[in-house]
């Protein structure tokens, strides 16, 4: 790998405060570009070579969709912009390379009735059932990203009392290491208390070097020796949480397209829109950097739209040939 690529990636991580996952993705794309250039030093790449790489080569050889090419273009443009800012080149040949235009798909949210069925699946007479119910309750009731839930520790639970009533806020660390605090529903608070007080949890060493404790633990991990199975290695992974959702969802007969943690997050966003929650409040609760992302959930608020449409529709105010048919079907 070119030293310049290495320096750029360090800059992105340390100065740009980018997540490790983003830095690794940029590394993959820049290494692919370096290989594409063959004998041409990367800092001497021409605009034509860059256009060929982010266009034809990315589509045909790397098999990237238009949306998949967006981070690739961002990596290349960012790298050459950095080369210019550091005086390695006079002018970036990638400055005006356009990002691929892609349509934005509406997110798939789990149906409210399916979320209820999903939450009823865990067996609360078992430790794993209580743990899973607590995780599902957080995902459904507060809409966090699954990585934020997997990364929770005991110190992430912020308990407080007002007017004699106990409440719970949850401190999440999500994309890019950003922290945010979300309120937990009362039902979530009670199932978490049941989980924390479970006798099987008390027997598990969840301790971390800083004195904190992993919140949601795994019970089996064949890749870790038994004598090392404690602390951070006890943490339940995001993959395990998604697997758990798929298992319970399949048992409940929920459509496969809804069986992932983000579908629960989308449900939370849609319900905020259904409830006419202020856009800025919704943005804060969802942890979105851009309110335009939050606005997407307004398109999922179908119950409110259906009620308004049926009340105002001209078909509700005139006689139609289907009214007699509808009455006959209702009487059967």
N, C-alpha and C positions, 0 to 999 in steps of 0.2 A: 504494500500500500504506500502511495506517495506520502512523503512527510507533510506536504501541504494539506492533504485530506485529513491526516491525523490531527494537525494543528486546528483545522477548521472544526472538526468534531469536538475537540476539547473546548473550543470557543463556544460552540452551541450548547454544550452541557454546562459549562461553568459560568459563562457570561450571559448566554441566552436563556439559561435556566430551563432547558428542554428536558423532557423525560428521557430516561435511558432507552425506552422502547422507540422513541422518535429518533434518537441518535443512532441506534442500531439499524433502523430502517434506512436512514440517510447513508450510513456506511455501506449497506448492501447495494444501494443504487449507485453510489459514486464508484465503488469497486467495479460494478458492471460497466460503468461508463469508461473507466480506465482500461478495462479489458477490451472494450469496443474500439478504443482509439489505437490499440496495438502499439506501434512504435512512436506515436506522437505523445510528447509530454502533456499531461492534462491541462497545464496552464497555457499551452499553446493551441488548444482546441479552437476551431473556427465555428462561426455561427452555423454554417452548413452542417458540420459534423454534429453539433448539438441538436439541431432540428431533426436530423436523421435519427439520432439516438432516442430522443423523447417522442418521436413520431413513429416512423416505420419500424425501427428495431424494437421499441417497447411493445408495440402492438403484435408484431409477427414473432419475434424471438422470445421476448419475456412474457408474451400472452397476457398483457395487462389491459383491462377495460379502460374506458375514458376516466372513470372515477378512480381506478387504480393508478392511473398515470399522474394524477394531481400531486401526490406527495413526491413522485419522481421528479417532476418539473420543479417543485419547490426546493428539492435538494440541490438540483443543478443550478438553478437561479441563485439560491442562497450561497452556494459555494463560490460562484464567479463574482457575486457581489462582494463577498468577503475578500477575495483575491484583489479586487479593485481597491477596497478600503484599506488594505494592508500594503498597497503599493507594489504588489507582485505583477499586476498588469495595468495598463493605462486605462482601459475601458472594458467593462463586462460585455462579452458577445451574447450573453444570455438575458440581458436586462429586459428586453421586450418580447421574449419567448412567451406566448400566451398559455394560460392554463386551459386544459380541455374543458369544453362546455358540457356539462352533464345536467340532466334533470334531477330534481330532488324527489325521492320517493317518500310517500307518507309512511311513517313507522307503523309496524304491526303491534297493536296493543292487545293484551289478553282481555277477553270479555269479562265484565264484572262478575257474571254468574260463574264463569270458569275459575276465576280467582277464589271465589268462595269454595268451590268444589276442591280446588287444589289445597287450600288451607285446612280442609277437613281430613286430608289423607294421613298425615303423620299420626302414629299411635302414641298418645300422650302418657300411656302407662310405661313407656320405655324411655331411657335416657336419650337415645338417638331421635326418637319422635319429638321429645321436648325441644331438643336442639334445633331440629329441622323446622319445627313450628315457629320458633323464635326468629330464625333466619327469614322464613317466608313472610312473617309478620312485618319485619323491617322492610323487606323489599316491596311488599304490597302497600304498606302503610306510610312509607316515607320516600319511596322512589329513588334510593341511592343507586349508584353503579355497583356492580357485583364486586369489583376489586376493593371498593371502599368497605363493603361488609366483611369480606375475607380478611382485611387488614385491621379489623377492630381489636382493641385490647380492653382490659377492664377500665383503664383510665379514659377510654373513649366515651364511657357512660357518665353523663353529667346529671346527677340527681339533685333535685331541689324541691322545696316545699313552699307553696303559697296558699294562704288562707286555710291552713291545715290539710291541704291536699298535696300528695306527692306527685311530682312530674319528672319526666326524663327527656333530656336532650341527648343527641348522639353526635359526637365529633367525628367527621369523616375525613380521610385523606384520600383524594381521588386523582384525577388526571393531572400529570405534571407536578405531583406532590402538593397540590393545593388543598388547604384545609377549609372545611365549612361545617357549620353546625345546623342540624335539622331537628325539629321536635318529633318525638315519638308519640304515637297514639297510645291511649291508656291501655288498650288490649295488648299492644306490644310491650309496654312496661311490665305488665303482669306476667307474661310468658317468659320474659327475660329474667325476672325475679325467680320464677320457678326453675329456670335453667341454672341460674347461679347458685341456687340452694339445693340442687340435686346432689345426692350422696355420691353418685358415680363421678361427678365433676370434681368433688373434693379429693378424690383419690388420684387425680391426674396432676402431674407436675407441669404446670403451664408457665412457670416463671421465666422471665427474660432477664438479661444482664443488668438492665436499668431498674429492676425491681418491679416492673409492670408484669402483667400476665396476659397471655393470648386469650381472647374471648371464645371464639368458636373452634373447637378442637376436633381433630380426626380421631377415629377409634382403631383404624387399621392403616398401616403403611408398610408394605413388604419391602420397600426399597431402603428403609432405615433400620439399622440394627436395634434390637430391643433396648440395649443399654444407652443408646443415643436418642431414643424416642421421647423427647421432652422439650419443653420450651418452644422455640420457634418452629422446630420440626413437628410439633403437634398441631400447627395451624392448618385449618381446613382450607383447601385450595379453591380458587375460582372454578376450576374444572369440576371439582367434586360437587360444588353447589349447583352448577348447571346440570350435572348428571342426576343429582337429587331431584331437581325440578322436572326433568324428563321422565324419571321413574314414577314419581307421584302423578304427573300429568297423564302419562299413558294409562295408568291404573284408573284414573278418573274419566278417561275417554276424551281428553281435551285435544283439539287439533294440534298437530306437530308444529305448525308454523308459530304457535303461541308459546311453545315450550322452551323458553330461554329467559334468563334473568332480565334482559332488556325489555321484554314484552311486559313485565311487571312494572318496570320504570315508565314505559309508555302509558300503561294503564293509569298510573299516578298522575302523569302529566295531563292525560285526557280528562280525568275526574276534576282536576283543578280548573280546567277550562269549562267543564260542565257547571261547576259551582260559581262561575263568574268571578273567580279570584283575580285581583288586579294583576296585570301583566308583569310589573316589576316584582311583585311578591312571588308570582309563579317562577320568574327567572331565578330569584334567590333560592326558592325551595328546590328547584331542579338543578341548581349549580351550573347554569349556562353562562358562558362569557358573553354571548350575543343574544339579545332579546328576539332576534329574528328566528333563532332556533326554537325558542319557547313558543313563538306564534304558530309553529307547525301544529301544535297540539290542539289549537282552536279548530282545525279541520277534522279532528277526531271527536269533537263534542257533538255527537249526532242526536242524543236524546233531546237536548235543548232545541236544536234546529228542527227536529221532527215535530215537536209539540207546537212550535211557532208556525211551521209550515202548514200543518193540518188545520190549525185554527184560522189562518189567514187565507188559505187556498180557495180560489173561486169554486172548486169542486165541492167544498164544504157548504157553499151557500146557494147551490142550485140543485135541481133534480137531475140525476144522471141515470142511465139505463142499468147501471150496475148496483144501484141502491136496493132494488127489489131482490136481486140475486144475493147480495150480501145479507139481507134480512133472512132469506130462506136458508142460507148456509148456517147462520147463527142459531136458528131454531132447530136444526138437526142435531 
